[in-house]
């Protein structure tokens, strides 16, 4: 039981240290703000001619969109 309490205490100590670090730096938390879209990349695979596996998946997705009820 003491090992569990020691581990929990260490975890709390680490979280507090991270919080103090953020407060000391006086910087706000930042995110990617759009990910790849902000870099001008429309898709993960930015190839002109996708591979056969991707072509099959895109065709399957298009069939699903065409047959979609809503």
Buried (B, 14 or more C-beta within 10 A) or exposed (E): EEEEEEEEEEEEEEEEEEEEEEEEEEEEEEEEEEEEEEEEEEEEEEEEEBEEEEEEEEEEEEEEEEEEEE
